[in-house]
């Protein structure tokens, strides 16, 4: 048994729900619960929603590694072409959402030059954002925010990280966790952690899970009582620790979530189906929901939960529409043909 595409989509569904709730409900992401006064359950749930980043990054590393296993030629040139192919796949998904937002802004009478600037500088800034590199060059970003550039960096780091994992195995996990060790020691709740260095550990963890077949092992033992009990206890312990360790605990909470999906969530029909549907739309929803929030914030809402529901439903509807459009023009078939030529 393997960690299937269905499993991946279920976990992605959990991640996108956590992400949107984290962005919609006020919270103190990096501040331990012991330092907060009158913190509510929903605030802590929203704070823990930041786990979405580590969760998606682990899945990314795992997915790339599983895909790379199937390649016959595993030389340096092949690895570079592999990274370029997945970079193009990411951009092909991003471009549809990117151009959709630009069209909607134009229809509303918004001048795109206000974001990118005029003349040659504006063209340069637009092209940088078009290729998902806004965070690298510190230029304005329309959608995708910092994480898009981080994912691109991970794709090109993949061959190196895989090589190191094969050489020093779990030792690379110790090395890549060092930024979080610094974060813990510094005890600076205002430290900027939204960049790839802090999430390289999660990406490497995903690669290691594939290399060591750990998710396959969990899957093969998913029906055993001790595996189920351990997974539940692991999730509860990590959920509690997250309230005190905050961001540095997210990779381990993510691992617990993946384990509980394998042994429990994937066996509950209605829940797994709902999360799987959300997971299939998660990429577009990730890209679109911050822009939707910026457009809808002018309206009044009875509560932050209502705000979350509106943003979630609108993101979901827009994603369905975009995917239907891509299917209608056979966009994904075109992308696949180009990817084959790249590598």
C-alpha positions as a printed NumPy array, in Angstrom:
array([[  0.   ,   0.   ,   0.   ],
       [  1.166,   3.532,  -0.753],
       [  0.366,   7.078,   0.305],
       [ -2.029,   7.752,  -2.555],
       [ -3.137,  10.808,  -4.515],
       [ -6.382,  10.591,  -2.545],
       [ -4.438,  10.796,   0.727],
       [ -2.526,  13.799,  -0.614],
       [ -5.716,  15.629,  -1.56 ],
       [ -7.275,  14.953,   1.843],
       [ -4.239,  16.445,   3.604],
       [ -4.247,  19.38 ,   1.165],
       [ -7.906,  19.891,   2.049],
       [ -7.002,  20.109,   5.731],
       [ -4.189,  22.53 ,   4.879],
       [ -6.303,  24.933,   2.801],
       [ -9.045,  25.06 ,   5.443],
       [ -6.393,  25.796,   8.072],
       [ -4.782,  28.451,   5.856],
       [ -7.96 ,  30.391,   5.135],
       [ -9.131,  30.231,   8.749],
       [ -5.683,  31.37 ,   9.89 ],
       [ -5.915,  34.4  ,   7.591],
       [ -9.543,  35.239,   8.418],
       [ -9.625,  34.888,  12.2  ],
       [ -7.461,  37.251,  14.341],
       [ -4.667,  35.374,  16.094],
       [ -1.177,  35.634,  17.523],
       [  0.68 ,  33.024,  15.51 ],
       [  4.07 ,  33.123,  17.193],
       [  3.087,  33.987,  20.771],
       [  2.807,  31.048,  23.233],
       [ -0.528,  30.573,  24.955],
       [  1.164,  31.133,  28.326],
       [  1.771,  34.773,  27.341],
       [ -1.762,  35.475,  26.127],
       [ -4.664,  36.748,  28.189],
       [ -8.2  ,  35.481,  27.638],
       [ -7.274,  33.543,  24.515],
       [-10.241,  31.664,  23.037],
       [-10.318,  28.239,  21.421],
       [-10.983,  29.732,  17.976],
       [ -8.048,  32.134,  18.341],
       [ -5.715,  29.264,  19.173],
       [ -7.185,  27.198,  16.352],
       [ -6.54 ,  30.07 ,  13.939],
       [ -3.02 ,  30.483,  15.287],
       [ -2.333,  26.782,  14.799],
       [ -3.679,  27.146,  11.264],
       [ -0.209,  28.374,  10.32 ],
       [  0.652,  24.674,  10.232],
       [ -0.673,  24.806,   6.665],
       [  2.713,  26.034,   5.423],
       [  4.68 ,  23.142,   6.907],
       [  1.956,  20.699,   5.857],
       [  1.986,  21.748,   2.199],
       [  5.787,  21.935,   2.144],
       [  6.122,  18.379,   3.47 ],
       [  3.689,  17.178,   0.8  ],
       [  5.696,  19.03 ,  -1.845],
       [  8.962,  17.38 ,  -0.822],
       [  7.31 ,  13.976,  -0.583],
       [  5.581,  14.309,  -3.95 ],
       [  8.737,  15.404,  -5.77 ],
       [ 10.725,  12.553,  -4.269],
       [  8.096,   9.955,  -5.185],
       [  7.962,  11.325,  -8.731],
       [ 11.753,  11.28 ,  -9.031],
       [ 11.863,   7.593,  -8.047],
       [ 10.203,   6.745, -11.355],
       [ 12.884,   8.412, -13.502],
       [ 15.238,   6.05 , -15.304],
       [ 18.06 ,   8.582, -15.73 ],
       [ 19.064,  10.158, -12.426],
       [ 22.14 ,  12.162, -13.458],
       [ 22.775,  15.855, -12.776],
       [ 21.328,  17.012, -16.102],
       [ 18.243,  14.869, -15.548],
       [ 17.785,  16.314, -12.052],
       [ 17.977,  19.888, -13.357],
       [ 15.459,  19.118, -16.102],
       [ 13.23 ,  17.483, -13.49 ],
       [ 13.288,  20.669, -11.386],
       [ 12.636,  22.849, -14.453],
       [  9.702,  20.653, -15.438],
       [  8.066,  21.027, -12.032],
       [  8.828,  24.756, -11.99 ],
       [  6.957,  25.073, -15.284],
       [  4.072,  23.02 , -13.888],
       [  3.857,  25.372, -10.904],
       [  3.946,  28.431, -13.16 ],
       [  1.284,  27.003, -15.469],
       [ -1.076,  26.732, -12.502],
       [ -0.067,  30.157, -11.18 ],
       [ -0.436,  31.966, -14.52 ],
       [ -4.151,  31.184, -14.878],
       [ -4.951,  32.608, -11.441],
       [ -2.533,  35.509, -11.989],
       [ -4.064,  36.559, -15.315],
       [ -7.602,  36.084, -13.962],
       [ -6.937,  38.558, -11.154],
       [ -5.395,  41.046, -13.607],
       [ -8.473,  40.799, -15.861],
       [-10.824,  41.294, -12.905],
       [ -8.788,  44.292, -11.734],
       [ -8.942,  45.786, -15.24 ],
       [-12.719,  45.27 , -15.354],
       [-12.987,  47.151, -12.062],
       [-10.944,  50.002, -13.472],
       [ -7.866,  49.329, -11.346],
       [ -4.601,  50.503, -12.903],
       [ -2.067,  47.652, -12.765],
       [  0.718,  50.24 , -13.016],
       [ -0.115,  51.26 ,  -9.458],
       [  1.277,  47.886,  -8.385],
       [  4.234,  47.46 , -10.733],
       [  5.118,  51.01 , -11.762],
       [  5.398,  52.687, -15.176],
       [  7.689,  52.23 , -18.179],
       [ 10.596,  49.796, -18.287],
       [ 10.611,  49.465, -14.495],
       [  6.962,  48.439, -14.535],
       [  7.575,  45.842, -17.263],
       [ 10.533,  44.455, -15.325],
       [  8.534,  44.201, -12.092],
       [  5.635,  42.565, -13.943],
       [  7.893,  39.93 , -15.505],
       [  9.54 ,  39.184, -12.169],
       [  6.11 ,  38.584, -10.646],
       [  4.998,  36.648, -13.735],
       [  7.766,  34.126, -13.083],
       [  6.968,  33.954,  -9.356],
       [ 10.178,  35.625,  -8.191],
       [  8.802,  38.741,  -6.51 ],
       [ 10.039,  37.747,  -3.059],
       [ 13.556,  37.114,  -4.384],
       [ 13.847,  40.564,  -5.979],
       [ 11.783,  42.35 ,  -3.309],
       [  9.293,  43.674,  -5.859],
       [  5.519,  43.972,  -5.485],
       [  3.551,  40.725,  -5.597],
       [  0.001,  40.372,  -6.923],
       [ -0.818,  36.864,  -5.682],
       [  1.149,  33.949,  -4.252],
       [  2.925,  36.093,  -1.651],
       [  6.242,  34.887,  -0.219],
       [  5.42 ,  31.191,  -0.425],
       [  5.408,  31.027,  -4.236],
       [  9.063,  32.07 ,  -4.406],
       [  9.846,  29.69 ,  -1.534],
       [  8.336,  26.734,  -3.407],
       [ 10.383,  27.614,  -6.492],
       [ 13.521,  27.677,  -4.339],
       [ 12.609,  24.262,  -2.919],
       [ 12.183,  22.806,  -6.412],
       [ 15.726,  23.772,  -7.351],
       [ 17.115,  22.685,  -3.983],
       [ 15.48 ,  19.284,  -4.374],
       [ 18.364,  17.486,  -6.169],
       [ 20.87 ,  18.692,  -3.559],
       [ 18.661,  17.791,  -0.597],
       [ 17.913,  14.351,  -2.029],
       [ 21.642,  13.748,  -2.553],
       [ 22.4  ,  14.791,   1.037],
       [ 19.601,  12.639,   2.447],
       [ 21.024,   9.623,   0.621],
       [ 24.48 ,  10.428,   2.036],
       [ 23.774,  11.477,   5.633],
       [ 20.127,  10.409,   5.954],
       [ 18.383,  12.012,   8.955],
       [ 21.463,  14.165,   9.591],
       [ 20.171,  16.635,   6.985],
       [ 17.02 ,  17.029,   9.071],
       [ 19.133,  18.121,  12.028],
       [ 20.989,  20.643,   9.856],
       [ 17.879,  22.118,   8.231],
       [ 16.141,  22.469,  11.603],
       [ 18.881,  24.829,  12.849],
       [ 16.977,  28.02 ,  11.82 ],
       [ 14.185,  26.929,  14.147],
       [ 16.721,  26.215,  16.903],
       [ 17.93 ,  29.789,  16.488],
       [ 14.311,  30.976,  16.585],
       [ 13.715,  29.116,  19.859],
       [ 16.932,  30.393,  21.461],
       [ 16.381,  33.99 ,  20.324],
       [ 12.889,  33.914,  21.851],
       [ 11.918,  36.759,  19.522],
       [  8.208,  36.566,  18.745],
       [  8.551,  39.274,  16.098],
       [ 11.192,  37.378,  14.109],
       [ 10.368,  37.166,  10.408],
       [ 10.003,  33.472,   9.578],
       [  8.057,  33.723,   6.311],
       [ 10.906,  32.76 ,   4.003],
       [ 12.285,  29.522,   2.63 ],
       [ 15.157,  29.021,   5.118],
       [ 12.727,  28.257,   7.939],
       [ 10.722,  25.782,   5.87 ],
       [ 13.591,  23.911,   4.246],
       [ 13.318,  21.475,   7.157],
       [  9.7  ,  20.67 ,   6.262],
       [ 10.652,  20.167,   2.614],
       [ 13.58 ,  17.919,   3.573],
       [ 11.296,  16.022,   5.954],
       [  8.936,  15.311,   3.063],
       [ 11.83 ,  13.983,   0.97 ],
       [ 13.015,  11.843,   3.879],
       [  9.526,  10.392,   4.411],
       [  9.635,   9.233,   0.791],
       [ 13.251,   8.015,   0.934],
       [ 12.621,   5.927,   4.062],
       [  9.095,   4.869,   2.967],
       [  7.781,   5.964,   6.367],
       [  4.305,   6.84 ,   5.119],
       [  4.098,   3.454,   3.4  ],
       [  4.984,   1.806,   6.711],
       [  2.235,   3.761,   8.489],
       [ -0.194,   2.893,   5.681],
       [  0.593,  -0.824,   5.9  ],
       [ -0.026,  -0.772,   9.652],
       [ -2.971,   1.637,   9.583],
       [ -5.502,  -0.974,  10.699],
       [ -3.541,  -2.024,  13.76 ],
       [ -4.905,  -0.771,  17.059],
       [ -1.515,   0.353,  18.376],
       [ -0.89 ,   2.443,  15.236],
       [ -4.252,   4.176,  15.607],
       [ -3.763,   4.819,  19.324],
       [ -0.215,   6.106,  18.793],
       [ -1.35 ,   8.426,  15.978],
       [ -4.14 ,   9.898,  18.102],
       [ -1.827,  10.436,  21.085],
       [  0.862,  11.914,  18.816],
       [ -1.646,  14.387,  17.369],
       [ -2.962,  15.424,  20.793],
       [  0.549,  15.874,  22.206],
       [  1.711,  17.939,  19.241],
       [ -1.47 ,  20.042,  19.256],
       [ -0.794,  20.931,  22.9  ],
       [  2.937,  21.517,  22.37 ],
       [  2.135,  23.8  ,  19.444],
       [  0.395,  26.194,  21.846],
       [  3.695,  26.632,  23.717],
       [  6.399,  26.093,  21.068],
       [  4.345,  27.785,  18.304],
       [  5.934,  27.866,  14.824],
       [  8.863,  25.575,  15.587],
       [  6.425,  22.73 ,  16.341],
       [  4.538,  23.002,  13.046],
       [  6.539,  20.384,  11.084],
       [  5.896,  17.795,  13.794],
       [  2.231,  18.736,  14.112],
       [  2.051,  18.342,  10.329],
       [  3.51 ,  14.854,  10.586],
       [  0.885,  14.005,  13.212],
       [ -1.885,  15.309,  10.938],
       [ -0.622,  13.19 ,   8.044],
       [ -0.519,  10.116,  10.297],
       [ -4.066,  10.686,  11.557],
       [ -5.254,  11.121,   7.967],
       [ -3.801,   7.741,   7.051],
       [ -5.169,   5.77 ,  10.005],
       [ -8.456,   7.557,  10.668],
       [ -9.665,  10.39 ,   8.413],
       [ -9.236,   8.388,   5.196],
       [-11.709,   5.835,   6.583],
       [-14.565,   8.304,   7.226],
       [-16.47 ,   8.612,   3.904],
       [-18.192,  12.019,   4.15 ],
       [-15.245,  13.818,   5.754],
       [-12.608,  12.341,   3.442],
       [-14.729,  13.156,   0.382],
       [-15.213,  16.782,   1.461],
       [-11.537,  17.26 ,   2.291],
       [-10.511,  15.546,  -0.946],
       [-12.643,  17.943,  -2.99 ],
       [-11.119,  20.901,  -1.13 ],
       [ -7.666,  19.454,  -1.725],
       [ -8.204,  19.283,  -5.473],
       [ -8.988,  23.014,  -5.48 ],
       [ -6.344,  23.955,  -2.897],
       [ -3.729,  25.391,  -5.291],
       [ -6.08 ,  27.956,  -6.825],
       [ -7.63 ,  28.699,  -3.427],
       [ -4.197,  29.389,  -1.933],
       [ -3.418,  31.865,  -4.713],
       [ -6.806,  33.569,  -4.876],
       [ -8.059,  33.886,  -1.306],
       [ -5.77 ,  36.776,  -0.168],
       [ -6.909,  38.848,  -3.158],
       [-10.542,  37.934,  -2.462],
       [-10.079,  39.063,   1.137],
       [ -8.692,  42.41 ,  -0.007],
       [-11.707,  42.901,  -2.293],
       [-14.385,  41.782,   0.18 ],
       [-13.018,  43.438,   3.32 ],
       [-15.119,  46.551,   2.645],
       [-18.301,  44.613,   3.422],
       [-19.54 ,  44.068,   6.96 ],
       [-19.77 ,  40.616,   8.548],
       [-21.456,  39.465,  11.732],
       [-18.442,  37.466,  12.851],
       [-15.025,  36.267,  11.739],
       [-16.519,  32.814,  11.184],
       [-18.922,  34.351,   8.646],
       [-15.929,  36.083,   7.056],
       [-14.13 ,  32.73 ,   6.813],
       [-17.154,  31.054,   5.198],
       [-17.516,  33.834,   2.603],
       [-13.809,  33.775,   1.687],
       [-13.718,  29.975,   1.574],
       [-16.834,  29.628,  -0.586],
       [-15.767,  32.395,  -2.983],
       [-12.268,  30.926,  -3.337],
       [-13.735,  27.48 ,  -3.918],
       [-16.2  ,  28.736,  -6.543],
       [-13.512,  30.689,  -8.398],
       [-11.205,  27.672,  -8.351],
       [-13.907,  25.407,  -9.776],
       [-14.54 ,  27.95 , -12.529],
       [-10.853,  28.207, -13.437],
       [-10.399,  24.443, -13.491],
       [-13.49 ,  24.057, -15.689],
       [-12.043,  26.669, -18.04 ],
       [ -8.7  ,  24.864, -18.175],
       [-10.459,  21.59 , -18.876],
       [-12.498,  23.211, -21.649],
       [ -9.44 ,  24.504, -23.508],
       [ -7.411,  21.342, -22.725],
       [ -4.896,  23.513, -20.888],
       [ -3.478,  20.68 , -18.797],
       [ -2.867,  18.565, -21.918],
       [ -0.829,  21.398, -23.413],
       [  1.139,  21.762, -20.175],
       [  1.882,  18.028, -20.09 ],
       [  3.243,  18.088, -23.646],
       [  5.537,  21.011, -22.841],
       [  6.712,  19.339, -19.621],
       [  7.662,  16.197, -21.535],
       [  9.908,  18.277, -23.768],
       [ 11.48 ,  20.019, -20.769],
       [ 12.233,  16.816, -18.943]])
